Amino acid sequence: MSARLFRPLVWMCLLAMLPAMPGFAADSEVFSLGEVIVTGEQQVVNLATTVTEVTAEDIKQRGAQTVAEALELLPGVNVAVGGKGQSYVSVRGFEQSDLKVLIDGVPLYEQYYRELDLSQLPVDAVAKITVTKGASSVLYGANTFGGVINIVTKTAGAKPTAEVIASWGNYATQNYIFNTGATLGKFSYWLTTSFRQSDGYRLSNDFDSDPMFIGEHTVDGNPFVEDGGKRDGSEYMKRTINAKLGWQPDQDTSLYLTFDYHNNPKGVPNRSWRFNEWEQWHVSLVGEKQFTDWLRVKARGYYVDHKDSLVEEDLTFTADHKHFWLASTYDNYTVGGDLQTFMDFGPLSFLKVGLSFVRDDCEQSEIPKSGGPWEDVGEYSADTYTFGIEDEIKPNDWLALTLGASYDYFDPREANDQPVPGSAHAFNPQIGAVVTLSENTTLHGSMAKKISFPHLKQLFSDVSGGNPNLDPQETQSYEIGVTHIFNDRVSGSVAFFYNDIKDLIDKVGPKGASYYTNIGQAHTQGIEATLGADVTDNFWMGFNYTYLETEQRTDDEWNGRELEGRPRHRANLDLRYRFGFGLTASTQASYTQRQYFEDNDDNWKQGPDFFLLNARLEQNLGRKWDVDGKVFVEVSNITDKFYHEEGFLTPGRTFLAGLSLTY
């Protein structure tokens, strides 16, 4: 029996098994130990800066299938596509490699680039995503230069649950997801497993072939140009497992063992490359103990493993072909841990102390352009240590303060055949305040110094111009904002931010001979505004707008050049309506205006402005045999808008329909 026929049959069998399971309503919860700073506790360090959350319900109603898609409608956040078809995110103008991305508190990146393709991470096990900007807590450790994104997964609730979701879309897209969890006395478990596969996505019918979209392989000796229809190289397969085993012997003690696994081979759009292997997994052990009314301790240890192999499938090379290899692989790992102590001495002091350690190691191998066996081409590693202390003070009912500082230390350990660079360190203070002006109005402000140590590629890459003499990037972040509750149905917020960046790391020089260097300064500044309204009991509306201004400085002069791929204006609208007969309708609209990019000929160009519209319908089928059934249909890019981001093509109109059964 073929795999194509076997997998749907397996999932049909799982659906048939559900009525035999114990009859309990669905119940899952947010994995609180996966949060470094628990947002539900409304700690001052969160209130003094901007923290945005995406809930599981938000993810579902917006039709998001990946972490990248789940982040698309957030204020201050921009999701774009890169040269290998990867989705990456920027926050208030900071690139993803300058953010700290976590899953349940565990660092989540490919160790050489210090970023990860967020389209490779399905949302099947995600309970919420928290985006912290500006003066994030020092307990997050080093390299929170532009903020923190923490992906928090699901865990078992009070009642056992089992859920199956299946959906199908154009170009043979098929998704199968199974969730189950339960609490059994002092123990609990959670399991999410999923399989996703697609032949790719289609481009807009308005796509017009353009030399800008020339690929890097050839057909009959001529450069290949995208000709529309299905996007070449957009096929993928994704297999995911997220599992937890918890032990809570009493209300003051928790211990969880977690395992997260992704196996996702995929094509690379409009190139002759293919990831025939893309695998990332981690295992972590996290525990928390409340010793007294005022003392709580949390500890986490983890190991992260990443391996990917990129192969060249077109062997019709010419002498001037720019590829240096037939195949390239990274075999990387991260090992680390953190220890946090929380001491609650009352309104005048809630003291938090944190220690963290991270070791990143990268091994590269390749098959050279001339062919032959795999060759080792480099091993690089570095350690990062952080000691942080943070205190929250509430001297009266209308004022709350947070004071913190971290000492971060970066120690390169292995540089292959290059001299090992010296260590670097930094002291990073921050302060925040929350002022309650009235029962409905709150003012907040914060200032923080943040740093980002160079990642391994920037230090050591032979091909991309690594520079072992790089200094850490440094930013001074400032924010002031106000939140107001207009009435019991309407609330809104406005935040003004400014970031002054020093020793910015960027590449200079012509293509093929460019290298990394500390080019000077840059600044980002702007406004984020949000509004949420329960228009009626059945109608909810959410709106946000971001104005972002960036400028780069070199040779002691502000040159007026904006940072690449940072939109000046972004506006998002989210509408949801629940009908009386069990139908829920949601639609999302977004507008992006003014962003620049550098094309293949080193020309600085303004990208297109674009308006996108998505929609989702979900019909509740009711409950039978203790099973809740729902069917849904989702349409993305309803108007089939043709656009590109930084020269990379994006999908046209896509469809997805499916059903879910919950027991």
ABEGO torsion letter per residue (X at the ends): XBAAAAAAAAAAAAAAAAAABBBBBBBBBBBAAABABBAAAGBAAAAABBBBBBBAAAAAAAGBABAAAAAAABBGBBBBBBAAGBBBBBBGGBBAAABBBBBGGBBBBBAAAGBBBAAABBAAABABBBBBBEBBBAAAEBGAAAEBBBBBBBBBBABBBBBBBBBBBBGGBBBBBBBBBBBBEABBBBBBBBBBBBAEBBBBAABBBBAAABBABBBGGBBBBBAEEBBBGABBBBBBBBBBBBBBABAABBBBBBBBBBBBBBBBBGBABBBABBBBBBBBBBBBBBABAABBBBBBBBBBBBBBBBBBABABBBAABABABABBBBBBBBBBBBBBBBBBAEAABBBBBBBBBBBBBBBBBBBBAAEEBBBBAEBBBBBBBBBBBBBBBBABAABBBBBBBBBBBBBBABAEABBBBBBBBBBBBBBBBBBBABAABBBBBBBBBBBBBBBAAAAABAAAGBBAABBBBBBBBBBBBBBBBABAABBBBBBBBBBBBBGBBBBBEBBGABBBBBAEBBBBBEBBBBBBBBABAABBBBBBBBBBBBBBBBGGBBAGBBBBGBBABBBBBBBBBBBAAGBBBBBBBBBBBGBBBBBAAGBBBBBBBBBBBBBBBBBBAEBBGGBBBBBBBBBBGAAGBBBBBGGBBBBBBBBBBBBBBBX
